[in-house]
Amino acid sequence: MYLKIRAVPEAKKDLIEVLSADTWKVSVRAPAERNLANQRVIELVANKLGLEPKQIRLISGHQSSNKILSLPD
């Protein structure tokens, strides 16, 4: 299963907004450098879905705010 993410780095607080079943907006406090924001996005999504962060893969959008995550079925 794939999940589309609109990431907002350096936000005031960590927040997940569910826009539709497969599209979420994730705001993180981490800066968009050294992969910190990507790691925090994966951690928040994993916590929301009750998964381990290592079960989620970043498929595309490593350097973009639009990301696609692969989730286990």
CHARMM-style PDB file with segment names, atoms N, HN, CA, C and O in Angstrom:
ATOM      1  N   MET     1       0.838  -1.166   0.000  1.00  0.00      PROA
ATOM      2  CA  MET     1       0.000   0.000   0.000  1.00  0.00      PROA
ATOM      3  C   MET     1       0.893   1.243   0.000  1.00  0.00      PROA
ATOM      4  O   MET     1       1.937   1.272   0.651  1.00  0.00      PROA
ATOM      5  N   TYR     2       0.466   2.257  -0.735  1.00  0.00      PROA
ATOM      6  HN  TYR     2      -0.382   2.232  -1.264  1.00  0.00      PROA
ATOM      7  CA  TYR     2       1.231   3.492  -0.815  1.00  0.00      PROA
ATOM      8  C   TYR     2       0.479   4.634  -0.132  1.00  0.00      PROA
ATOM      9  O   TYR     2      -0.751   4.688  -0.145  1.00  0.00      PROA
ATOM     10  N   LEU     3       1.239   5.531   0.455  1.00  0.00      PROA
ATOM     11  HN  LEU     3       2.238   5.487   0.466  1.00  0.00      PROA
ATOM     12  CA  LEU     3       0.679   6.690   1.141  1.00  0.00      PROA
ATOM     13  C   LEU     3       1.384   7.934   0.617  1.00  0.00      PROA
ATOM     14  O   LEU     3       2.611   8.018   0.656  1.00  0.00      PROA
ATOM     15  N   LYS     4       0.608   8.903   0.126  1.00  0.00      PROA
ATOM     16  HN  LYS     4      -0.389   8.834   0.095  1.00  0.00      PROA
ATOM     17  CA  LYS     4       1.175  10.163  -0.363  1.00  0.00      PROA
ATOM     18  C   LYS     4       1.273  11.131   0.810  1.00  0.00      PROA
ATOM     19  O   LYS     4       0.319  11.306   1.567  1.00  0.00      PROA
ATOM     20  N   ILE     5       2.427  11.749   0.947  1.00  0.00      PROA
ATOM     21  HN  ILE     5       3.202  11.606   0.331  1.00  0.00      PROA
ATOM     22  CA  ILE     5       2.701  12.649   2.065  1.00  0.00      PROA
ATOM     23  C   ILE     5       3.089  14.021   1.526  1.00  0.00      PROA
ATOM     24  O   ILE     5       3.892  14.135   0.599  1.00  0.00      PROA
ATOM     25  N   ARG     6       2.514  15.045   2.113  1.00  0.00      PROA
ATOM     26  HN  ARG     6       1.862  14.953   2.865  1.00  0.00      PROA
ATOM     27  CA  ARG     6       2.951  16.430   1.876  1.00  0.00      PROA
ATOM     28  C   ARG     6       3.651  16.845   3.170  1.00  0.00      PROA
ATOM     29  O   ARG     6       2.994  17.096   4.180  1.00  0.00      PROA
ATOM     30  N   ALA     7       4.974  16.917   3.141  1.00  0.00      PROA
ATOM     31  HN  ALA     7       5.508  16.713   2.320  1.00  0.00      PROA
ATOM     32  CA  ALA     7       5.761  17.197   4.339  1.00  0.00      PROA
ATOM     33  C   ALA     7       6.023  18.695   4.480  1.00  0.00      PROA
ATOM     34  O   ALA     7       6.289  19.393   3.502  1.00  0.00      PROA
ATOM     35  N   VAL     8       5.939  19.169   5.723  1.00  0.00      PROA
ATOM     36  HN  VAL     8       5.723  18.602   6.518  1.00  0.00      PROA
ATOM     37  CA  VAL     8       6.235  20.565   6.049  1.00  0.00      PROA
ATOM     38  C   VAL     8       7.314  20.553   7.139  1.00  0.00      PROA
ATOM     39  O   VAL     8       6.999  20.373   8.315  1.00  0.00      PROA
ATOM     40  N   PRO     9       8.588  20.744   6.756  1.00  0.00      PROA
ATOM     41  CA  PRO     9       9.659  20.758   7.764  1.00  0.00      PROA
ATOM     42  C   PRO     9       9.694  22.078   8.521  1.00  0.00      PROA
ATOM     43  O   PRO     9       9.136  23.083   8.079  1.00  0.00      PROA
ATOM     44  N   GLU    10      10.357  22.055   9.660  1.00  0.00      PROA
ATOM     45  HN  GLU    10      10.811  21.239  10.019  1.00  0.00      PROA
ATOM     46  CA  GLU    10      10.565  23.225  10.516  1.00  0.00      PROA
ATOM     47  C   GLU    10       9.246  23.890  10.923  1.00  0.00      PROA
ATOM     48  O   GLU    10       9.154  25.116  10.975  1.00  0.00      PROA
ATOM     49  N   ALA    11       8.238  23.082  11.207  1.00  0.00      PROA
ATOM     50  HN  ALA    11       8.312  22.086  11.165  1.00  0.00      PROA
ATOM     51  CA  ALA    11       6.949  23.592  11.679  1.00  0.00      PROA
ATOM     52  C   ALA    11       7.052  23.887  13.176  1.00  0.00      PROA
ATOM     53  O   ALA    11       8.026  23.512  13.828  1.00  0.00      PROA
ATOM     54  N   LYS    12       6.051  24.553  13.700  1.00  0.00      PROA
ATOM     55  HN  LYS    12       5.260  24.858  13.171  1.00  0.00      PROA
ATOM     56  CA  LYS    12       6.054  24.870  15.133  1.00  0.00      PROA
ATOM     57  C   LYS    12       5.825  23.638  15.994  1.00  0.00      PROA
ATOM     58  O   LYS    12       6.326  23.560  17.116  1.00  0.00      PROA
ATOM     59  N   LYS    13       5.054  22.659  15.465  1.00  0.00      PROA
ATOM     60  HN  LYS    13       4.647  22.723  14.554  1.00  0.00      PROA
ATOM     61  CA  LYS    13       4.846  21.419  16.209  1.00  0.00      PROA
ATOM     62  C   LYS    13       4.623  20.261  15.245  1.00  0.00      PROA
ATOM     63  O   LYS    13       4.260  20.468  14.087  1.00  0.00      PROA
ATOM     64  N   ASP    14       4.841  19.047  15.729  1.00  0.00      PROA
ATOM     65  HN  ASP    14       5.136  18.879  16.670  1.00  0.00      PROA
ATOM     66  CA  ASP    14       4.607  17.851  14.929  1.00  0.00      PROA
ATOM     67  C   ASP    14       3.105  17.617  14.839  1.00  0.00      PROA
ATOM     68  O   ASP    14       2.407  17.608  15.853  1.00  0.00      PROA
ATOM     69  N   LEU    15       2.612  17.428  13.616  1.00  0.00      PROA
ATOM     70  HN  LEU    15       3.178  17.436  12.792  1.00  0.00      PROA
ATOM     71  CA  LEU    15       1.176  17.307  13.406  1.00  0.00      PROA
ATOM     72  C   LEU    15       0.897  16.492  12.154  1.00  0.00      PROA
ATOM     73  O   LEU    15       1.590  16.638  11.147  1.00  0.00      PROA
ATOM     74  N   ILE    16      -0.118  15.633  12.213  1.00  0.00      PROA
ATOM     75  HN  ILE    16      -0.681  15.515  13.031  1.00  0.00      PROA
ATOM     76  CA  ILE    16      -0.564  14.873  11.051  1.00  0.00      PROA
ATOM     77  C   ILE    16      -1.995  15.277  10.737  1.00  0.00      PROA
ATOM     78  O   ILE    16      -2.866  15.242  11.607  1.00  0.00      PROA
ATOM     79  N   GLU    17      -2.234  15.663   9.478  1.00  0.00      PROA
ATOM     80  HN  GLU    17      -1.527  15.691   8.771  1.00  0.00      PROA
ATOM     81  CA  GLU    17      -3.585  15.953   8.995  1.00  0.00      PROA
ATOM     82  C   GLU    17      -3.912  14.942   7.907  1.00  0.00      PROA
ATOM     83  O   GLU    17      -3.176  14.825   6.927  1.00  0.00      PROA
ATOM     84  N   VAL    18      -5.004  14.213   8.068  1.00  0.00      PROA
ATOM     85  HN  VAL    18      -5.602  14.307   8.864  1.00  0.00      PROA
ATOM     86  CA  VAL    18      -5.429  13.241   7.067  1.00  0.00      PROA
ATOM     87  C   VAL    18      -6.315  13.976   6.068  1.00  0.00      PROA
ATOM     88  O   VAL    18      -7.428  14.384   6.399  1.00  0.00      PROA
ATOM     89  N   LEU    19      -5.814  14.143   4.835  1.00  0.00      PROA
ATOM     90  HN  LEU    19      -4.910  13.811   4.566  1.00  0.00      PROA
ATOM     91  CA  LEU    19      -6.564  14.845   3.804  1.00  0.00      PROA
ATOM     92  C   LEU    19      -7.523  13.909   3.070  1.00  0.00      PROA
ATOM     93  O   LEU    19      -8.636  14.303   2.723  1.00  0.00      PROA
ATOM     94  N   SER    20      -7.088  12.673   2.835  1.00  0.00      PROA
ATOM     95  HN  SER    20      -6.184  12.353   3.117  1.00  0.00      PROA
ATOM     96  CA  SER    20      -7.935  11.625   2.256  1.00  0.00      PROA
ATOM     97  C   SER    20      -7.365  10.289   2.705  1.00  0.00      PROA
ATOM     98  O   SER    20      -6.411  10.246   3.482  1.00  0.00      PROA
ATOM     99  N   ALA    21      -7.940   9.209   2.222  1.00  0.00      PROA
ATOM    100  HN  ALA    21      -8.714   9.244   1.590  1.00  0.00      PROA
ATOM    101  CA  ALA    21      -7.508   7.883   2.675  1.00  0.00      PROA
ATOM    102  C   ALA    21      -6.036   7.609   2.371  1.00  0.00      PROA
ATOM    103  O   ALA    21      -5.365   6.921   3.140  1.00  0.00      PROA
ATOM    104  N   ASP    22      -5.531   8.138   1.263  1.00  0.00      PROA
ATOM    105  HN  ASP    22      -6.076   8.697   0.638  1.00  0.00      PROA
ATOM    106  CA  ASP    22      -4.138   7.858   0.900  1.00  0.00      PROA
ATOM    107  C   ASP    22      -3.274   9.116   0.806  1.00  0.00      PROA
ATOM    108  O   ASP    22      -2.166   9.055   0.273  1.00  0.00      PROA
ATOM    109  N   THR    23      -3.753  10.245   1.309  1.00  0.00      PROA
ATOM    110  HN  THR    23      -4.653  10.294   1.742  1.00  0.00      PROA
ATOM    111  CA  THR    23      -2.993  11.497   1.266  1.00  0.00      PROA
ATOM    112  C   THR    23      -3.022  12.168   2.637  1.00  0.00      PROA
ATOM    113  O   THR    23      -4.086  12.459   3.183  1.00  0.00      PROA
ATOM    114  N   TRP    24      -1.826  12.407   3.181  1.00  0.00      PROA
ATOM    115  HN  TRP    24      -0.961  12.171   2.738  1.00  0.00      PROA
ATOM    116  CA  TRP    24      -1.690  13.039   4.485  1.00  0.00      PROA
ATOM    117  C   TRP    24      -0.765  14.234   4.384  1.00  0.00      PROA
ATOM    118  O   TRP    24       0.136  14.270   3.545  1.00  0.00      PROA
ATOM    119  N   LYS    25      -0.997  15.220   5.254  1.00  0.00      PROA
ATOM    120  HN  LYS    25      -1.728  15.191   5.935  1.00  0.00      PROA
ATOM    121  CA  LYS    25      -0.073  16.342   5.414  1.00  0.00      PROA
ATOM    122  C   LYS    25       0.597  16.168   6.772  1.00  0.00      PROA
ATOM    123  O   LYS    25      -0.073  16.090   7.801  1.00  0.00      PROA
ATOM    124  N   VAL    26       1.919  16.108   6.762  1.00  0.00      PROA
ATOM    125  HN  VAL    26       2.464  16.171   5.926  1.00  0.00      PROA
ATOM    126  CA  VAL    26       2.682  15.860   7.991  1.00  0.00      PROA
ATOM    127  C   VAL    26       3.629  17.033   8.235  1.00  0.00      PROA
ATOM    128  O   VAL    26       4.531  17.295   7.439  1.00  0.00      PROA
ATOM    129  N   SER    27       3.412  17.727   9.338  1.00  0.00      PROA
ATOM    130  HN  SER    27       2.679  17.514   9.985  1.00  0.00      PROA
ATOM    131  CA  SER    27       4.284  18.831   9.743  1.00  0.00      PROA
ATOM    132  C   SER    27       5.235  18.318  10.819  1.00  0.00      PROA
ATOM    133  O   SER    27       4.816  17.665  11.775  1.00  0.00      PROA
ATOM    134  N   VAL    28       6.518  18.620  10.650  1.00  0.00      PROA
ATOM    135  HN  VAL    28       6.859  19.150   9.873  1.00  0.00      PROA
ATOM    136  CA  VAL    28       7.527  18.162  11.614  1.00  0.00      PROA
ATOM    137  C   VAL    28       8.403  19.338  12.036  1.00  0.00      PROA
ATOM    138  O   VAL    28       8.617  20.276  11.268  1.00  0.00      PROA
ATOM    139  N   ARG    29       8.899  19.275  13.254  1.00  0.00      PROA
ATOM    140  HN  ARG    29       8.725  18.514  13.878  1.00  0.00      PROA
ATOM    141  CA  ARG    29       9.776  20.322  13.773  1.00  0.00      PROA
ATOM    142  C   ARG    29      11.202  20.181  13.253  1.00  0.00      PROA
ATOM    143  O   ARG    29      11.972  21.141  13.292  1.00  0.00      PROA
ATOM    144  N   ALA    30      11.551  19.022  12.778  1.00  0.00      PROA
ATOM    145  HN  ALA    30      10.925  18.243  12.746  1.00  0.00      PROA
ATOM    146  CA  ALA    30      12.918  18.749  12.326  1.00  0.00      PROA
ATOM    147  C   ALA    30      13.239  19.554  11.065  1.00  0.00      PROA
ATOM    148  O   ALA    30      12.361  19.786  10.234  1.00  0.00      PROA
ATOM    149  N   PRO    31      14.487  19.976  10.925  1.00  0.00      PROA
ATOM    150  CA  PRO    31      14.884  20.716   9.719  1.00  0.00      PROA
ATOM    151  C   PRO    31      15.039  19.780   8.524  1.00  0.00      PROA
ATOM    152  O   PRO    31      15.242  18.576   8.682  1.00  0.00      PROA
ATOM    153  N   ALA    32      14.941  20.347   7.346  1.00  0.00      PROA
ATOM    154  HN  ALA    32      14.777  21.325   7.218  1.00  0.00      PROA
ATOM    155  CA  ALA    32      15.069  19.573   6.112  1.00  0.00      PROA
ATOM    156  C   ALA    32      16.539  19.455   5.707  1.00  0.00      PROA
ATOM    157  O   ALA    32      16.930  19.899   4.627  1.00  0.00      PROA
ATOM    158  N   GLU    33      17.326  18.869   6.560  1.00  0.00      PROA
ATOM    159  HN  GLU    33      17.008  18.509   7.436  1.00  0.00      PROA
ATOM    160  CA  GLU    33      18.748  18.652   6.281  1.00  0.00      PROA
ATOM    161  C   GLU    33      19.194  17.368   6.948  1.00  0.00      PROA
ATOM    162  O   GLU    33      18.663  16.969   7.985  1.00  0.00      PROA
ATOM    163  N   ARG    34      20.185  16.721   6.334  1.00  0.00      PROA
ATOM    164  HN  ARG    34      20.616  17.045   5.491  1.00  0.00      PROA
ATOM    165  CA  ARG    34      20.745  15.466   6.846  1.00  0.00      PROA
ATOM    166  C   ARG    34      19.657  14.404   7.078  1.00  0.00      PROA
ATOM    167  O   ARG    34      19.782  13.577   7.982  1.00  0.00      PROA
ATOM    168  N   ASN    35      18.596  14.426   6.266  1.00  0.00      PROA
ATOM    169  HN  ASN    35      18.494  15.097   5.532  1.00  0.00      PROA
ATOM    170  CA  ASN    35      17.533  13.421   6.316  1.00  0.00      PROA
ATOM    171  C   ASN    35      16.730  13.436   7.619  1.00  0.00      PROA
ATOM    172  O   ASN    35      15.982  12.496   7.885  1.00  0.00      PROA
ATOM    173  N   LEU    36      16.869  14.475   8.427  1.00  0.00      PROA
ATOM    174  HN  LEU    36      17.477  15.239   8.210  1.00  0.00      PROA
ATOM    175  CA  LEU    36      16.186  14.529   9.715  1.00  0.00      PROA
ATOM    176  C   LEU    36      14.674  14.625   9.561  1.00  0.00      PROA
ATOM    177  O   LEU    36      13.937  13.942  10.272  1.00  0.00      PROA
ATOM    178  N   ALA    37      14.206  15.459   8.647  1.00  0.00      PROA
ATOM    179  HN  ALA    37      14.805  16.014   8.069  1.00  0.00      PROA
ATOM    180  CA  ALA    37      12.755  15.616   8.454  1.00  0.00      PROA
ATOM    181  C   ALA    37      12.140  14.319   7.918  1.00  0.00      PROA
ATOM    182  O   ALA    37      11.056  13.927   8.350  1.00  0.00      PROA
ATOM    183  N   ASN    38      12.818  13.658   6.989  1.00  0.00      PROA
ATOM    184  HN  ASN    38      13.699  13.977   6.639  1.00  0.00      PROA
ATOM    185  CA  ASN    38      12.296  12.396   6.450  1.00  0.00      PROA
ATOM    186  C   ASN    38      12.164  11.339   7.544  1.00  0.00      PROA
ATOM    187  O   ASN    38      11.159  10.630   7.610  1.00  0.00      PROA
ATOM    188  N   GLN    39      13.162  11.237   8.387  1.00  0.00      PROA
ATOM    189  HN  GLN    39      13.978  11.812   8.333  1.00  0.00      PROA
ATOM    190  CA  GLN    39      13.113  10.257   9.472  1.00  0.00      PROA
ATOM    191  C   GLN    39      11.977  10.556  10.436  1.00  0.00      PROA
ATOM    192  O   GLN    39      11.304   9.638  10.905  1.00  0.00      PROA
ATOM    193  N   ARG    40      11.757  11.826  10.736  1.00  0.00      PROA
ATOM    194  HN  ARG    40      12.304  12.571  10.355  1.00  0.00      PROA
ATOM    195  CA  ARG    40      10.686  12.199  11.663  1.00  0.00      PROA
ATOM    196  C   ARG    40       9.314  11.955  11.040  1.00  0.00      PROA
ATOM    197  O   ARG    40       8.393  11.533  11.738  1.00  0.00      PROA
ATOM    198  N   VAL    41       9.162  12.211   9.751  1.00  0.00      PROA
ATOM    199  HN  VAL    41       9.910  12.554   9.184  1.00  0.00      PROA
ATOM    200  CA  VAL    41       7.899  11.914   9.056  1.00  0.00      PROA
ATOM    201  C   VAL    41       7.588  10.425   9.159  1.00  0.00      PROA
ATOM    202  O   VAL    41       6.455  10.044   9.453  1.00  0.00      PROA
ATOM    203  N   ILE    42       8.581   9.592   8.921  1.00  0.00      PROA
ATOM    204  HN  ILE    42       9.502   9.901   8.682  1.00  0.00      PROA
ATOM    205  CA  ILE    42       8.382   8.138   8.992  1.00  0.00      PROA
ATOM    206  C   ILE    42       8.024   7.721  10.412  1.00  0.00      PROA
ATOM    207  O   ILE    42       7.158   6.867  10.601  1.00  0.00      PROA
ATOM    208  N   GLU    43       8.676   8.309  11.415  1.00  0.00      PROA
ATOM    209  HN  GLU    43       9.380   9.002  11.261  1.00  0.00      PROA
ATOM    210  CA  GLU    43       8.357   7.976  12.812  1.00  0.00      PROA
ATOM    211  C   GLU    43       6.915   8.341  13.158  1.00  0.00      PROA
ATOM    212  O   GLU    43       6.216   7.552  13.794  1.00  0.00      PROA
ATOM    213  N   LEU    44       6.462   9.524  12.748  1.00  0.00      PROA
ATOM    214  HN  LEU    44       7.029  10.165  12.231  1.00  0.00      PROA
ATOM    215  CA  LEU    44       5.095   9.951  13.057  1.00  0.00      PROA
ATOM    216  C   LEU    44       4.056   9.076  12.366  1.00  0.00      PROA
ATOM    217  O   LEU    44       3.054   8.696  12.972  1.00  0.00      PROA
ATOM    218  N   VAL    45       4.297   8.759  11.101  1.00  0.00      PROA
ATOM    219  HN  VAL    45       5.111   9.067  10.609  1.00  0.00      PROA
ATOM    220  CA  VAL    45       3.362   7.900  10.361  1.00  0.00      PROA
ATOM    221  C   VAL    45       3.321   6.513  10.991  1.00  0.00      PROA
ATOM    222  O   VAL    45       2.248   5.928  11.129  1.00  0.00      PROA
ATOM    223  N   ALA    46       4.472   5.988  11.371  1.00  0.00      PROA
ATOM    224  HN  ALA    46       5.344   6.464  11.259  1.00  0.00      PROA
ATOM    225  CA  ALA    46       4.517   4.669  12.005  1.00  0.00      PROA
ATOM    226  C   ALA    46       3.740   4.665  13.316  1.00  0.00      PROA
ATOM    227  O   ALA    46       2.987   3.729  13.584  1.00  0.00      PROA
ATOM    228  N   ASN    47       3.914   5.691  14.129  1.00  0.00      PROA
ATOM    229  HN  ASN    47       4.526   6.451  13.911  1.00  0.00      PROA
ATOM    230  CA  ASN    47       3.183   5.771  15.394  1.00  0.00      PROA
ATOM    231  C   ASN    47       1.683   5.859  15.165  1.00  0.00      PROA
ATOM    232  O   ASN    47       0.906   5.229  15.883  1.00  0.00      PROA
ATOM    233  N   LYS    48       1.271   6.638  14.169  1.00  0.00      PROA
ATOM    234  HN  LYS    48       1.902   7.150  13.586  1.00  0.00      PROA
ATOM    235  CA  LYS    48      -0.162   6.808  13.866  1.00  0.00      PROA
ATOM    236  C   LYS    48      -0.796   5.484  13.412  1.00  0.00      PROA
ATOM    237  O   LYS    48      -1.944   5.190  13.746  1.00  0.00      PROA
ATOM    238  N   LEU    49      -0.030   4.689  12.645  1.00  0.00      PROA
ATOM    239  HN  LEU    49       0.903   4.927  12.374  1.00  0.00      PROA
ATOM    240  CA  LEU    49      -0.558   3.436  12.104  1.00  0.00      PROA
ATOM    241  C   LEU    49      -0.264   2.225  12.982  1.00  0.00      PROA
ATOM    242  O   LEU    49      -0.725   1.124  12.681  1.00  0.00      PROA
ATOM    243  N   GLY    50       0.492   2.404  14.059  1.00  0.00      PROA
ATOM    244  HN  GLY    50       0.867   3.298  14.304  1.00  0.00      PROA
ATOM    245  CA  GLY    50       0.833   1.294  14.933  1.00  0.00      PROA
ATOM    246  C   GLY    50       1.853   0.350  14.324  1.00  0.00      PROA
ATOM    247  O   GLY    50       1.800  -0.859  14.550  1.00  0.00      PROA
ATOM    248  N   LEU    51       2.778   0.898  13.555  1.00  0.00      PROA
ATOM    249  HN  LEU    51       2.821   1.880  13.372  1.00  0.00      PROA
ATOM    250  CA  LEU    51       3.828   0.113  12.908  1.00  0.00      PROA
ATOM    251  C   LEU    51       5.191   0.496  13.460  1.00  0.00      PROA
ATOM    252  O   LEU    51       5.334   1.496  14.164  1.00  0.00      PROA
ATOM    253  N   GLU    52       6.181  -0.308  13.132  1.00  0.00      PROA
ATOM    254  HN  GLU    52       6.065  -1.120  12.561  1.00  0.00      PROA
ATOM    255  CA  GLU    52       7.574   0.032  13.430  1.00  0.00      PROA
ATOM    256  C   GLU    52       8.096   0.905  12.291  1.00  0.00      PROA
ATOM    257  O   GLU    52       7.755   0.658  11.134  1.00  0.00      PROA
ATOM    258  N   PRO    53       8.910   1.912  12.584  1.00  0.00      PROA
ATOM    259  CA  PRO    53       9.443   2.764  11.511  1.00  0.00      PROA
ATOM    260  C   PRO    53      10.207   1.989  10.437  1.00  0.00      PROA
ATOM    261  O   PRO    53      10.216   2.401   9.277  1.00  0.00      PROA
ATOM    262  N   LYS    54      10.844   0.882  10.800  1.00  0.00      PROA
ATOM    263  HN  LYS    54      10.836   0.548  11.742  1.00  0.00      PROA
ATOM    264  CA  LYS    54      11.605   0.123   9.805  1.00  0.00      PROA
ATOM    265  C   LYS    54      10.700  -0.618   8.817  1.00  0.00      PROA
ATOM    266  O   LYS    54      11.192  -1.137   7.815  1.00  0.00      PROA
ATOM    267  N   GLN    55       9.393  -0.679   9.075  1.00  0.00      PROA
ATOM    268  HN  GLN    55       8.993  -0.257   9.889  1.00  0.00      PROA
ATOM    269  CA  GLN    55       8.458  -1.313   8.157  1.00  0.00      PROA
ATOM    270  C   GLN    55       8.023  -0.372   7.038  1.00  0.00      PROA
ATOM    271  O   GLN    55       7.392  -0.811   6.076  1.00  0.00      PROA
ATOM    272  N   ILE    56       8.348   0.905   7.147  1.00  0.00      PROA
ATOM    273  HN  ILE    56       8.861   1.261   7.928  1.00  0.00      PROA
ATOM    274  CA  ILE    56       7.931   1.911   6.182  1.00  0.00      PROA
ATOM    275  C   ILE    56       9.131   2.325   5.341  1.00  0.00      PROA
ATOM    276  O   ILE    56      10.205   2.612   5.870  1.00  0.00      PROA
ATOM    277  N   ARG    57       8.933   2.351   4.012  1.00  0.00      PROA
ATOM    278  HN  ARG    57       8.061   2.117   3.583  1.00  0.00      PROA
ATOM    279  CA  ARG    57      10.007   2.752   3.095  1.00  0.00      PROA
ATOM    280  C   ARG    57       9.634   4.029   2.377  1.00  0.00      PROA
ATOM    281  O   ARG    57       8.490   4.208   1.959  1.00  0.00      PROA
ATOM    282  N   LEU    58      10.595   4.908   2.235  1.00  0.00      PROA
ATOM    283  HN  LEU    58      11.525   4.762   2.574  1.00  0.00      PROA
ATOM    284  CA  LEU    58      10.417   6.132   1.461  1.00  0.00      PROA
ATOM    285  C   LEU    58      10.722   5.788   0.004  1.00  0.00      PROA
ATOM    286  O   LEU    58      11.875   5.550  -0.355  1.00  0.00      PROA
ATOM    287  N   ILE    59       9.689   5.764  -0.829  1.00  0.00      PROA
ATOM    288  HN  ILE    59       8.752   5.958  -0.538  1.00  0.00      PROA
ATOM    289  CA  ILE    59       9.841   5.363  -2.228  1.00  0.00      PROA
ATOM    290  C   ILE    59      10.351   6.520  -3.082  1.00  0.00      PROA
ATOM    291  O   ILE    59      11.303   6.356  -3.845  1.00  0.00      PROA
ATOM    292  N   SER    60       9.720   7.694  -2.954  1.00  0.00      PROA
ATOM    293  HN  SER    60       8.946   7.827  -2.334  1.00  0.00      PROA
ATOM    294  CA  SER    60      10.162   8.854  -3.725  1.00  0.00      PROA
ATOM    295  C   SER    60       9.964  10.115  -2.895  1.00  0.00      PROA
ATOM    296  O   SER    60       9.191  10.136  -1.937  1.00  0.00      PROA
ATOM    297  N   GLY    61      10.682  11.169  -3.286  1.00  0.00      PROA
ATOM    298  HN  GLY    61      11.310  11.152  -4.064  1.00  0.00      PROA
ATOM    299  CA  GLY    61      10.569  12.444  -2.601  1.00  0.00      PROA
ATOM    300  C   GLY    61      11.604  12.652  -1.520  1.00  0.00      PROA
ATOM    301  O   GLY    61      11.344  13.338  -0.532  1.00  0.00      PROA
ATOM    302  N   HSD    62      12.779  12.065  -1.699  1.00  0.00      PROA
ATOM    303  HN  HSD    62      12.990  11.507  -2.502  1.00  0.00      PROA
ATOM    304  CA  HSD    62      13.825  12.201  -0.686  1.00  0.00      PROA
ATOM    305  C   HSD    62      14.204  13.667  -0.454  1.00  0.00      PROA
ATOM    306  O   HSD    62      14.512  14.056   0.672  1.00  0.00      PROA
ATOM    307  N   GLN    63      14.182  14.471  -1.505  1.00  0.00      PROA
ATOM    308  HN  GLN    63      13.932  14.155  -2.420  1.00  0.00      PROA
ATOM    309  CA  GLN    63      14.557  15.887  -1.377  1.00  0.00      PROA
ATOM    310  C   GLN    63      13.401  16.810  -1.742  1.00  0.00      PROA
ATOM    311  O   GLN    63      13.610  17.980  -2.063  1.00  0.00      PROA
ATOM    312  N   SER    64      12.184  16.282  -1.690  1.00  0.00      PROA
ATOM    313  HN  SER    64      12.014  15.332  -1.429  1.00  0.00      PROA
ATOM    314  CA  SER    64      10.997  17.049  -2.035  1.00  0.00      PROA
ATOM    315  C   SER    64      10.017  17.034  -0.871  1.00  0.00      PROA
ATOM    316  O   SER    64      10.100  16.173   0.006  1.00  0.00      PROA
ATOM    317  N   SER    65       9.099  17.976  -0.863  1.00  0.00      PROA
ATOM    318  HN  SER    65       9.031  18.675  -1.575  1.00  0.00      PROA
ATOM    319  CA  SER    65       8.085  17.960   0.188  1.00  0.00      PROA
ATOM    320  C   SER    65       6.949  16.991  -0.148  1.00  0.00      PROA
ATOM    321  O   SER    65       6.169  16.628   0.732  1.00  0.00      PROA
ATOM    322  N   ASN    66       6.850  16.572  -1.403  1.00  0.00      PROA
ATOM    323  HN  ASN    66       7.483  16.867  -2.119  1.00  0.00      PROA
ATOM    324  CA  ASN    66       5.867  15.557  -1.804  1.00  0.00      PROA
ATOM    325  C   ASN    66       6.553  14.206  -1.792  1.00  0.00      PROA
ATOM    326  O   ASN    66       7.507  13.976  -2.535  1.00  0.00      PROA
ATOM    327  N   LYS    67       6.062  13.315  -0.944  1.00  0.00      PROA
ATOM    328  HN  LYS    67       5.287  13.503  -0.341  1.00  0.00      PROA
ATOM    329  CA  LYS    67       6.707  12.020  -0.749  1.00  0.00      PROA
ATOM    330  C   LYS    67       5.711  10.890  -0.961  1.00  0.00      PROA
ATOM    331  O   LYS    67       4.502  11.082  -0.837  1.00  0.00      PROA
ATOM    332  N   ILE    68       6.229   9.714  -1.282  1.00  0.00      PROA
ATOM    333  HN  ILE    68       7.211   9.558  -1.384  1.00  0.00      PROA
ATOM    334  CA  ILE    68       5.421   8.505  -1.354  1.00  0.00      PROA
ATOM    335  C   ILE    68       6.069   7.479  -0.453  1.00  0.00      PROA
ATOM    336  O   ILE    68       7.247   7.153  -0.601  1.00  0.00      PROA
ATOM    337  N   LEU    69       5.265   6.964   0.507  1.00  0.00      PROA
ATOM    338  HN  LEU    69       4.309   7.229   0.627  1.00  0.00      PROA
ATOM    339  CA  LEU    69       5.747   5.947   1.436  1.00  0.00      PROA
ATOM    340  C   LEU    69       5.114   4.620   1.091  1.00  0.00      PROA
ATOM    341  O   LEU    69       3.947   4.557   0.704  1.00  0.00      PROA
ATOM    342  N   SER    70       5.885   3.564   1.232  1.00  0.00      PROA
ATOM    343  HN  SER    70       6.833   3.615   1.547  1.00  0.00      PROA
ATOM    344  CA  SER    70       5.382   2.212   1.042  1.00  0.00      PROA
ATOM    345  C   SER    70       5.113   1.602   2.411  1.00  0.00      PROA
ATOM    346  O   SER    70       5.992   1.571   3.273  1.00  0.00      PROA
ATOM    347  N   LEU    71       3.878   1.114   2.603  1.00  0.00      PROA
ATOM    348  HN  LEU    71       3.164   1.139   1.903  1.00  0.00      PROA
ATOM    349  CA  LEU    71       3.473   0.506   3.867  1.00  0.00      PROA
ATOM    350  C   LEU    71       3.252  -0.983   3.657  1.00  0.00      PROA
ATOM    351  O   LEU    71       2.911  -1.403   2.551  1.00  0.00      PROA
ATOM    352  N   PRO    72       3.441  -1.792   4.701  1.00  0.00      PROA
ATOM    353  CA  PRO    72       3.157  -3.219   4.555  1.00  0.00      PROA
ATOM    354  C   PRO    72       1.650  -3.451   4.385  1.00  0.00      PROA
ATOM    355  O   PRO    72       0.837  -2.694   4.916  1.00  0.00      PROA
ATOM    356  N   ASP    73       1.290  -4.497   3.646  1.00  0.00      PROA
ATOM    357  HN  ASP    73       1.951  -5.112   3.215  1.00  0.00      PROA
ATOM    358  CA  ASP    73      -0.136  -4.776   3.396  1.00  0.00      PROA
ATOM    359  C   ASP    73      -0.841  -5.350   4.577  1.00  0.00      PROA
ATOM    360  OT1 ASP    73      -2.038  -5.630   4.506  1.00  0.00      PROA
TER     361      ASP     73
END
